[in-house]
Amino acid sequence: MADTPPHPDLYKNIAAPLIAYSAVCQIVILIVVSLRFYIRLRLLRKFGVDDMALAATLTATIGSMIGIAYASRLGLGRHLDVLSTDDRSALFKLLFFASLGYHVTLMLLKSTFLLQFRRVFPLPNFQRLCDIFLAFLGVWTVVGLIGGATVCLPVSKNWDLEDPIWACEPRFWFWLAHGIVHLITDLLIFIMPLPMLKTLPLPPLHKIVLIAVFCLGFLTCIISGLRLTTLHSALRDRDVSYTSASTAYWSLGEVVCSIVCLCIPTLRPLVGSCCAHRLGEGNIMERGSRRFGFYAISLPSTVGPPSPLPRLQEPPIPINDRA
């Protein structure tokens, strides 16, 4: 009897598009974070705790993208049946640690948002609410790491080929619950500053634009929800090396969208100096910035529209001393 020909999709490989997508995401992140750091360090000469948290988040994100590139070499994006035994074991081990790294990256991102809100709105009650959320994230970080590492015991079961990981049903339910909690906390964090924005003394159009910028964070929630739809195939399907690629796509998109939303409000000085002369509203924006220390992005006095009358550089000469 003749051998059955292989399925035409058996050798399908989606690793190349995944690597290209990861590279584009990395470029976008580096651009927006670099612009933010330039403004904070060079223009404002301030580098707060939230900026340090963002630097840690950027480091974790770069590590995640390097891990995706390496996982692609091991077989991520290809069907499991075409992978060697060694590649399967190494890939499963890498995916296990990547899931824990993803959890840490998300917690760093959420903490950065809260630290930024805490700096922007120096009101005691609001800062206390941010502190409560930060404490919860600290506890949830530890719970997520311990739960993700021990949900399937022994831990080696996560990469042991003799006891396949897709047979561990509690693993799927744990990460599904994790994703739901993550989505709920995102919604709460993005809703928190909206009531504060309404009180800023800004023109209506500026206020609408500002609220719209903050509402971009809800796009992250949509991406997070779409990612949840891929968990079942990524964690319960036998062809985990292929199905996990879709989860990686959404995970990267979620992180990139969050970082962009985090940095956009701090980029106003890049356009403020160009638009201030035309709009004539630099003083209004600055008053809005000063009220709550809005992102501490008010332009220095040397940057902005020139004074209508030149100031005297020297005191006038007394009458008795004139020739």
Phi, psi and omega in degrees: 000136182288148179293144177289128180294148181295154178298139184299334180269003185299323183261016177295137184227116178254020181290320183299311176300326180294318179294318178298317178298318179297320180295318178298317178300319180295319179297315180299314181298314182297323181294308185292322179290321178297318177297318179298313181295326177297315180294315184291323184270317187269315183277315184262342181056041177225139178218099188271183179297324179294327176292322176295319178296323177294322177298319177295320178297317179299318178298316179296323180293317177299318178299321179296319182289325173296321178297322178294319179298318179290321178297327178295326176292328181278344178135001177297126183099355176244161180287146186298326185293342181262002182267149176285165181299317180296319180294322178299311182297316180294322180292316179299320180294318180294319179296325178297310180290330178294325178295322177291321177295323177298319178299315180295318179300317179297318180294323177295319179297312180298318179297322179296316176302313183294319178295324177292316176300320182296323178286322185291317185246086184281056176255132187307312183295319180292318178296324177296320177296319176297320179296321178297316179296319180296320177296318178298318180296323177299316178293317183293330176298313180294316180298317180296319179294314180293315181294317180296330182276335188245002182296332175238112181246145356294162184301328181297346178298337181291342178223008179281120183288336180284338179232082192303141185293330182291351177277352181272093184294322180301334180298318179296315183293326178296310183288335173292314177297321178300315180296323179292315177298319178299317180294318180296316180295325176299313180301315181295319181294320181285337178281330187310311186279349186300315178298330180289325182294330182294338183270354181293136180280070181241157173301150183307318181296317179296321181294320178296317179297319181296316179296322178298321178297316179294326181288349175300336179299333180291341173297325175298321179296322178296315179297320178298320177295320177295325178297323180300329182290345181264353187293322184299312180290327182286332185251338183248343181282142178295326182277056189295330181294332181269316185286337180290341181297321180294323176295322178297321177303307184291326179296316178296315180300322179296315181294316181297314180299319180296316181293320178297315178298326180291326187266334186306313183298336182276356184268006182302321180302335180293329179254342182297316182292333180279327186264344186298320181295323183281319185276332182064027185238021182298320181293323179296314180298321183292324177296321177295326180289323185288329186302312179246017185061040192307102180055011180048044184244017176298138183291146174299160183296338180277353179246123181140189184293138181291156178294144181295330179239134180292141178275146177290134180274338181228153178291150179296152181283129178301153184298321184294337183267357180283152181290000000 
